[in-house]
Amino acid sequence: MAIKAQRGTKDILPKDSYKWTYVENLFREVCSLFGYDEIRTPIFESTDLFKRGVGETTDIVQKEMYSFQDNGGRDITLKPEGTAGAVRAFIENKLYANTQPSKLFYITPCFRYERPQAGRMRQFHQFGVEAFGSESASIDAEVMALAMEFFKRVGLEKLELRINSIGCPKCRNEYNNKLRLYLAEKLDKLCGTCQTRYEKNPLRILDCKNEACQSEIGDAPLMIDNICDGCKDHFEKVKVYLDSMGINYVVDPKIVRGLDYYTKTAFEIISQDIGAQSTVCGGGRYDGLVEQLEGPKTPGIGFAIGVERLLLTLENNDIEIPKEEGTDIFVVTIGEKAEIESFKILKALRSNNISCDKDHVGKSVKAQFKYSDKINAKYTIVLGDDEIEKDLATLKNMQTSEQTEIKLSEIADVLKNMI
């Protein structure tokens, strides 16, 4: 076939789609328990939103965005992450005028041009939450607790919550100056990307994935050692709230996060995946982002979970996702009269929320029974001229082979009490 799915994209077929439905519904369920409402934002936005929101010094903006001009000459980008669009919607729809905090969640596809690998695609999917309008450390702890509760319910146990504080604009500026002094004599040994970040956002250099850069900056001063008293107090309160819930954590001073908008609390959740480490969730506080995108001064915090990586982690940990049960009733038809009559029965059953099916390709009676087995039908009914004339059919339990006679005219009423 000449036309195939694009590199970095993947068809989610019925043999796997039930897994997606399961984790999506579970995420919705947990978000509802914590009082978060769903928001759905467009797949594409103005390119400027991500340049200003995500940050021009990030790998996402510099290397990975799917950007183009539409027919009207507008600069458009397929969203590479969920937070910027949620912030834009929060401002544009004046959600800040409602009683705060605004607690939102989303399930969305995202797009980044990067080398495809296990758990990392060019079109990928994210679960995320965003909480606007509270400066309290309590909302930081709640957001982390929500993520941990979701992972617990999905079956992941070997998790480690790592937290850090990356300061506010005041202490960040002072730290950046200190960091630049440290980096100045190493600058010519760093990669080109780090060199461009030196003036605009030197903190991002600490997040560089280049091993040569990491070996050069191993003894760099840490942000957490240079935060102001206000940030220090906030971080200590976050730990107190986590302690009160019995949520274990590790303070990891090297967590920076890959987006420019983070302030104060930053965190990651790591899965000890069969001996290997995998980041299954990342997030943090972004108190200046709403204002940066021309909204009113509004604090915020959130996280994102990569769905593909989550499903891969579940698979690697041998965690089976429950599969939906098979069809309730399969109607085997014999002859044209039964073929037509079966539709009346199917409609009556479906109107009573009983899942049912029949053959649509002219299979023999024997082949219809085989197909009934294949789709894991709980019961099978054979419908032919004799059954229609007598208003009776035999209901066969496909698990036990037990057979029961029932009236066709009462089939829906009888079965809705059995299934």
C-alpha positions in Angstrom: 0.0 0.0 0.0 1.4 3.4 -1.1 -0.2 5.5 1.6 0.7 4.6 5.2 0.4 6.2 8.6 3.0 8.9 9.1 6.2 8.2 11.0 5.6 8.8 14.7 1.9 8.2 14.5 0.0 5.0 15.3 -3.4 3.5 14.7 -5.1 2.4 17.9 -6.9 -0.7 16.9 -9.8 -2.4 18.7 -7.4 -5.0 20.2 -5.9 -2.0 22.1 -8.5 0.7 22.2 -10.2 -0.8 25.2 -7.1 -0.1 27.2 -7.3 3.6 26.3 -10.9 3.8 27.2 -10.2 2.2 30.6 -7.4 4.6 31.6 -9.3 7.6 30.2 -12.4 6.7 32.2 -10.3 6.1 35.3 -8.6 9.5 35.0 -12.0 11.2 34.6 -13.2 9.3 37.7 -10.2 10.4 39.9 -10.4 14.0 38.7 -14.1 14.1 39.6 -13.3 12.9 43.1 -10.9 15.8 43.5 -13.4 18.3 42.1 -11.8 18.9 38.7 -14.0 19.6 35.6 -13.1 18.7 32.0 -11.9 21.3 29.5 -11.4 20.7 25.8 -9.3 23.1 23.8 -8.5 23.2 20.0 -5.8 21.0 18.5 -4.2 24.1 16.9 -3.5 27.5 18.3 -1.6 30.7 17.3 2.1 29.9 17.2 2.7 33.0 19.3 0.8 31.3 22.2 3.5 28.6 22.5 6.4 31.0 21.9 5.3 33.2 24.7 3.8 30.5 27.0 6.1 27.5 26.6 9.2 29.7 26.1 11.4 30.5 23.2 14.4 28.8 24.8 12.8 25.4 25.1 13.5 22.5 22.9 9.8 22.3 22.1 9.7 25.8 20.6 13.2 25.7 19.1 13.1 22.3 17.5 9.9 20.3 17.9 6.7 22.3 17.0 4.5 21.5 14.0 4.0 25.0 12.7 2.6 26.3 9.4 0.7 29.2 7.8 -2.9 28.6 7.1 -4.7 29.9 4.0 -5.3 33.2 5.7 -1.5 33.7 6.3 -1.9 33.1 10.1 1.0 31.4 11.9 -0.6 28.2 13.4 0.9 25.4 15.6 -0.5 22.0 16.5 -0.4 22.0 20.2 2.8 20.5 21.7 1.4 20.4 25.3 -1.8 21.1 27.1 -1.1 24.0 29.6 -0.8 26.9 27.2 -4.1 26.2 25.5 -5.8 25.8 28.9 -4.4 29.2 30.1 -5.5 30.9 26.8 -9.0 29.5 27.3 -9.0 30.6 31.0 -8.2 34.1 29.9 -10.4 34.4 26.8 -13.5 32.9 28.5 -12.9 35.0 31.6 -13.0 32.0 33.9 -11.0 34.2 36.3 -14.3 36.0 37.0 -15.7 32.9 38.5 -15.2 31.8 42.1 -11.7 30.5 42.4 -9.9 28.2 42.3 -10.7 27.0 38.8 -9.9 23.2 38.7 -9.7 21.8 35.2 -8.5 18.6 33.6 -8.0 17.5 30.0 -7.4 14.5 27.8 -5.8 15.6 24.5 -3.6 14.7 21.6 -0.4 16.7 21.3 2.2 17.0 18.5 6.0 17.2 18.6 8.5 16.6 15.9 11.1 14.3 17.5 12.7 11.0 16.9 10.0 8.3 17.5 10.9 5.7 20.1 9.1 3.4 22.7 6.5 5.5 24.5 7.4 8.7 22.5 5.5 9.6 19.4 5.1 12.6 17.1 1.4 12.5 17.8 0.9 11.5 21.4 -1.7 11.9 24.1 -1.7 13.6 27.5 -3.8 13.5 30.6 -3.4 16.8 32.5 -4.8 19.0 35.3 -4.6 22.7 35.8 -5.6 24.5 39.0 -5.8 28.3 38.7 -6.3 31.0 41.4 -4.6 29.7 44.5 -1.2 30.6 45.8 -1.5 28.1 48.7 0.9 25.2 49.0 -2.1 23.1 49.7 -3.1 23.1 46.0 0.4 22.0 45.1 0.0 19.0 47.4 -3.5 18.2 46.1 -2.4 18.2 42.5 0.4 15.7 43.4 -2.0 13.6 45.5 -4.4 13.4 42.5 -1.7 12.1 40.3 -0.5 9.5 42.9 -4.1 8.4 43.5 -4.6 7.8 39.7 -1.4 5.8 39.5 -2.5 3.8 42.5 -5.8 3.0 41.0 -4.3 2.0 37.7 -2.1 -0.5 39.5 1.3 1.1 39.6 3.0 0.7 42.9 6.8 1.2 42.5 6.5 5.0 42.2 8.7 7.8 43.6 7.5 11.3 43.9 10.4 13.8 43.4 10.0 17.4 44.3 12.0 20.6 44.0 11.6 24.4 44.2 12.9 26.4 41.3 12.1 29.8 42.9 10.2 32.9 42.0 11.3 35.7 39.5 13.0 37.5 42.4 15.3 34.7 43.6 15.5 33.2 40.1 17.2 36.4 38.7 19.7 36.4 41.5 20.4 32.7 41.0 20.7 33.2 37.2 23.4 35.8 37.7 25.3 33.4 40.0 24.8 30.6 37.5 26.1 32.7 34.6 29.3 33.4 36.6 29.8 29.7 37.1 29.1 28.9 33.4 31.1 31.7 31.9 34.4 29.8 31.9 32.7 26.6 30.7 30.7 28.1 27.9 33.0 27.2 25.0 32.7 23.5 26.0 28.9 23.5 26.0 26.7 22.6 23.0 25.3 25.3 20.8 21.8 25.1 22.4 23.2 25.7 25.8 25.3 28.6 24.5 22.1 30.3 23.2 20.4 29.7 26.5 23.2 31.3 28.5 21.8 34.9 28.3 18.0 34.2 28.1 17.5 31.3 30.6 20.7 29.7 32.0 18.6 27.5 34.3 17.6 25.5 31.2 21.2 24.6 30.6 20.9 22.3 33.7 18.2 20.4 31.8 20.4 19.7 28.8 20.3 16.0 27.7 23.8 16.2 26.1 26.1 14.0 28.3 29.2 16.2 27.5 27.3 19.2 28.9 26.2 17.3 32.0 29.8 16.3 32.8 30.9 19.9 32.6 28.2 21.3 34.9 28.0 18.5 37.5 29.0 20.9 40.3 26.8 23.8 39.3 25.1 25.8 42.1 21.6 24.5 42.8 18.4 26.6 42.7 17.0 25.1 45.9 20.1 26.4 47.8 19.4 29.9 46.5 15.6 30.4 46.9 14.2 33.3 48.9 12.5 33.0 52.3 9.0 33.2 50.7 9.8 30.3 48.3 11.5 28.3 51.1 8.4 28.7 53.3 6.1 27.7 50.4 8.2 24.6 49.8 8.2 23.6 53.4 4.4 23.8 53.6 4.2 21.6 50.5 6.2 19.0 52.3 4.0 19.3 55.4 0.8 18.7 53.4 2.3 15.7 51.7 3.4 14.4 55.0 -0.1 14.8 56.4 -1.4 12.6 53.6 1.2 10.0 54.1 2.6 10.6 50.6 6.3 9.7 50.4 8.6 12.0 48.4 12.2 12.7 47.7 13.6 16.2 47.4 15.5 16.2 44.1 17.4 19.5 43.6 18.2 18.7 39.9 14.5 18.7 38.8 14.2 21.8 36.4 11.4 20.7 34.1 11.6 21.5 30.4 9.3 24.5 30.1 10.1 28.1 30.9 6.9 28.9 32.7 7.5 27.0 35.9 8.0 28.7 39.3 8.4 27.5 42.8 7.2 23.8 43.0 8.4 21.4 40.3 7.8 17.7 40.5 8.1 14.4 38.7 6.7 10.9 39.4 9.1 8.1 38.5 8.2 4.5 37.9 10.8 1.9 38.8 9.9 0.0 35.7 11.5 -3.5 36.0 14.8 -2.0 37.2 14.6 0.9 34.7 13.4 4.4 35.6 10.7 6.1 33.6 9.1 9.5 34.2 5.4 8.9 34.0 4.2 12.4 35.2 5.7 15.9 35.4 4.4 19.2 36.5 4.7 22.2 38.7 3.6 25.7 39.6 3.4 28.6 37.0 2.4 31.7 38.9 3.3 34.2 36.1 2.0 32.4 33.0 -1.6 33.8 33.0 -0.2 37.4 33.4 2.5 36.7 30.7 -0.3 35.8 28.3 -2.1 39.1 29.1 -4.5 37.8 31.7 -4.9 39.1 35.2 -2.4 38.1 37.8 -3.4 34.5 38.6 -1.3 31.7 40.1 -1.5 28.2 38.7 -0.2 24.7 39.0 -0.7 21.5 37.0 0.8 18.3 35.6 0.7 16.1 32.5 0.8 12.4 32.1 1.9 10.9 28.7 -0.7 8.2 27.9 1.5 6.2 25.6 4.3 6.0 28.2 1.7 5.1 30.9 0.4 2.2 28.9 3.9 1.0 28.1 4.8 1.2 31.8 1.7 -0.9 32.7 2.6 -3.4 30.1 6.2 -3.7 31.3 4.9 -4.2 34.9 2.6 -7.0 33.7 -0.5 -5.0 34.8 -3.4 -6.2 32.8 -6.2 -3.8 31.9 -9.6 -5.4 32.3 -11.2 -6.1 28.9 -14.9 -5.3 28.4 -17.1 -8.4 28.5 -18.4 -9.8 25.2 -21.7 -9.3 23.5 -24.7 -10.3 25.6 -26.8 -12.0 22.9 -26.0 -13.3 19.4 -28.9 -14.2 17.2 -28.4 -17.0 14.8 -30.8 -16.7 11.8 -32.1 -19.4 9.4 -33.9 -18.2 6.3 -35.1 -14.8 5.0 -38.1 -14.5 7.3 -35.9 -15.0 10.4 -33.4 -12.5 8.9 -36.1 -9.8 8.9 -37.6 -10.8 12.2 -34.2 -10.7 13.9 -34.1 -6.9 13.5 -37.2 -6.5 15.5 -35.6 -8.6 18.3 -32.3 -6.7 18.1 -34.1 -3.3 18.4 -36.0 -4.5 21.4 -32.9 -5.8 23.1 -30.8 -2.7 22.4 -33.6 -0.4 23.6 -33.2 -2.3 27.0 -29.4 -1.8 27.0 -28.7 -5.4 26.1 -25.8 -5.7 23.7 -26.6 -7.9 20.8 -25.5 -8.8 17.3 -26.2 -11.0 14.3 -24.6 -12.1 11.1 -24.4 -9.6 8.2 -22.4 -11.5 5.6 -24.4 -14.6 4.9 -22.6 -17.1 7.1 -23.8 -20.7 7.4 -25.5 -21.7 10.7 -22.3 -23.5 11.8 -20.2 -20.4 11.0 -22.6 -18.2 12.9 -22.1 -20.3 16.0 -18.3 -20.1 15.5 -18.6 -16.3 15.2 -20.7 -16.1 18.4 -17.9 -17.9 20.2 -15.3 -15.6 18.7 -17.0 -12.4 20.0 -17.5 -14.1 23.4 -21.3 -13.8 23.3 -22.9 -14.8 26.6 -26.0 -16.3 25.1 -27.1 -17.4 21.6 -30.6 -17.6 20.2 -31.5 -19.6 17.1 -34.2 -18.0 15.0 -36.0 -19.8 12.2 -39.4 -20.3 10.7 -40.5 -22.8 13.5 -39.4 -20.4 16.3 -41.3 -17.5 14.7 -44.4 -19.5 14.3 -44.4 -20.8 17.8 -43.2 -17.5 19.4 -40.6 -19.6 21.2 -36.8 -19.6 21.0 -34.1 -21.5 22.8 -31.6 -19.4 24.7 -28.3 -21.1 25.1 -25.8 -20.1 27.8 -22.5 -20.3 25.9 -20.5 -20.9 29.1 -22.5 -23.7 30.6 -24.4 -24.9 27.5 -27.6 -24.7 29.6 -30.6 -24.1 27.4 -33.9 -22.3 28.3 -37.0 -21.7 26.2 -38.3 -18.2 26.1 -41.1 -16.4 24.3 -39.8 -14.2 21.5 -42.5 -11.6 22.2 -41.2 -11.3 25.8 -37.5 -11.7 25.1 -36.4 -8.2 26.1 -38.4 -8.3 29.4 -37.0 -11.7 30.3 -33.4 -11.0 29.3 -33.0 -7.6 31.0 -33.6 -9.5 34.3 -31.0 -12.1 33.4 -28.1 -10.1 32.1 
